[in-house]
Amino acid sequence: MHVGIIMDGNGRWASRKGLSRMAGHRKGALAVEEIIKSCANFGVDTLTLYAFSTENWKRESLEIDSLMTLFESYLKKYLNEFIRNEIRITFLGSREKLSQKLIEIINIATESTRHHTKFFLNLAINYGGRDEIVRAVKKIAVDIEKGFLKSSDIDENTISLMLDTASQADPDLIIRTAGEQRLSNFLSWQSAYSEFYFSKTEWPEFNKTEFVKALDSYKNRVRSFGAVAGE
């Protein structure tokens, strides 16, 4: 089962507590740890986390810099644990605008875990669904220019294989926290037939109990993929 999560509400949680926005992001990182550990108990083998969107660059530079530092420290802290637990790390998004230091850590994490198949963790950093599709189309255009591909050969599978999630199953369930009810440019192509669960709980307080609520809701859905339900 593939679950995608739009981790929303760190800043609002911090504001309610009279704390800085970064305090909210740091608390949110702890929630990530709990949810990753919970996945194995509930049949989730792929987890995609929306950590930083292409639109998040509009935020204040201090918050952006602090978030990038948080990503770096998080990966350094947990990389050995990911390796020990056979977790494969995949990064979704463009490397453009990311610091060289963060790119190096991303490369190390990707290379160190690329042979693992027990659990797949996708971290979407500088990611946007539309940007991902644009990058996929550019790859296809290059292959056509080089003669590797004909325009008549292009189908949905061609595009899927050019996306950041190539060879992975599309998400079965997408969860968004903090009460908002929109995708916000997350997995635009892959979510065509995903189920959705919107939680009012802000991400720093989203725990195993809330995760189970989302999974239980999903189990009660009937997925027909365009056919008549029950056929």
N, C-alpha and C positions, 0 to 999 in steps of 0.2 A: 504493500500500500504506500502510495506517495501522498504526503501532506505538505502543503505550502502554507506558510504563516506570514501575514503582514503584521509585523510587531509594532503596533501603534499605541501611543499614550504615555511614553516615557516622560516627555516634558510636562504633560498635564498632571501626571502623578506627582512629579517633583514639585510643581507649583502648589498643588493642594497641601503638600507637606511642608511648604515654606523652604524648599531646598532648591539648589541650582539644577538646571536642566541636565548637566553632566552627572549629577547624583542619580537622576532618573535613568540615564543611559547605563550607568554602572550597575544599578539594581536590575535593570533589564538584562544585562549580561548574565546575572545569576539565574534568572528565569530561563535563559537559553540552556544552561547546564542541566536544569531539572527536566526540561522537556526532552532533551536529547536522551537522557538516561531513561525516561519513561517509554520511549518509542519501542524498544525491544519487547516490552511486556504486552504491547497491544498490536503487534503485527505490522508496525510501521517500519519499512525498510529504507525509505527515502524521505528525507526532510529538507525542504527548501525554505530558507529564512531570508526575508527581505530586510536587509540591514541598512542599505543606503541607496537611495534612488538617484537617477540622473537629475531629478528636480531638486534634490536636497542641497545642491551646490548654492541654492539661493539663500541659504541660512547664513547667519553671521559667521565670519571667518574663525572666530575663537571656538565656536561650537564645532565647526567642521574639523579644525585642527585637533581638537580634543577627541572627537570621534575616531579620526584616523589613528591617533595614538592608542585609543582603546582597542581598535581592531588589531593593531600590531601586538599589543601586550596579551590580548586574549589568545591569539594564535600561538604565540611563543609559550604561553602558560599551559595550553592544552594539547599541543602537538604530540608530545610523547604519549599522552593518554589516548589520543585518536589512533596512533600507530598501534599501541598495545591492544586496543579494542577492535582493530581491523576496520576502522572507519575510513572511507574514501572521501577526501575533500575535493569538491569541484567549485570553482568560482565562476559565477555568472556576472556578466557585465563587461564594460570596456575598461581596459587598463589605462586609457587616456585620462589624464588629470591626477591619477594616483601617484603618490611619491615613489621614488625609486626604492626606498627602504621597504615600503609596504609591498611593492611588486616583488621584491626579492623574497620576502617572507611568504607571499602567496605561491611563488614558484617552488620554494622548498616544501611547503605543505602539500602542494599538488603532486610533486615528484615523489615525496616520501610515502604517499598513501595510494598511488595510482593503481597498485596491484590488488588492493583490498576489495572484497566483494560482500562482506558481511552487512555493512550499513553504508548508505550514501548520504552525505551531508553537503547540500548545496548552499553556498553563502553568496547572496546577491549584493554586490558592492559596486557602486556606480552603475547600477542596472536600471534599464527601462525597457519595457516590452516592445515599444515601437522602435527604439534604438536597436534592440536585438534583431528585429525583423529587417531593418535597414541593413545592418551588417551582414545578415544572411543573404540578402538579395545581392549585395556587392560581391560576396564570395561566389555566388552562382554566375554573376556577370563575368568574373575573372575566368571561371572554368569554361564558359562559352567562348570567350576571347582566345583561350589557349587550345580550344578544340576538344576539351575533355567532355563536353556536354553540349547537347543540342537543345534549343528552346522547346522543341516538341517533347523532350524527355522530362521536362519539369512537371512534377506533381506534388501533392501534399507531403509525401515522404521525402522528396528532394529538399524541400524547405526545412522540414523537421530535422534532417540530418545536418543542416547548416547552422542550427541554433546552438546556443550555449549548453542546452540540455540534450544534445545529440545522443542517441542510443538509450536514453532513459524513458521510462513510461511517463505519460502525462499525469499531472496531479489528480488524484481521486477527490481530494477534499482541500479546499482553501479556507483557512481560518483568518478572520481579521478581528483584532481586539479593539477595545476602547469605544465601541459603539458606532463607528463609521461603517457605512455600507456601500463601499465602492472598491474596485480593483486597484485604482491608482497606478496604472501602467505596470502591473505585476503579471508576468507570465501570460501576456495577451494572447499569443497563439496557442499555448499549451492548455489554457483553461477553458477551451471551447465547450467541453462537456464535464467540467468539474462541478462538484457540489460545493455549496458555500455555507459557512457557519459564521455568524456575526456575534461576537461576545461583547458585552458591555464592560467587561473587566479590562482595566488598563494593563498593558504588557508586564510591568514590574510585578504585578500581583497575579499574573496568569500562571497557575501551578498545575500539578498533576491532576487535581480534582477537576479543574476547568477544562483541561485537555480531554479527560475522560468524557465530560459532558458533550464536547464537540464530536468525539468519536462515536458515542452512543447515538447522537442525532444522525450521523452519517449512516449508521447501520440500519436505521429505519427508513432510509430513502429507497426508492425504486428507480434504478438507472436504466433507461430504455434506449438511449443513444439515437433518438429519432423514431424508433419503432413504437408500436402500441404497447404500453406497459402490460406485462404479464404474458405476452406472446412468446 
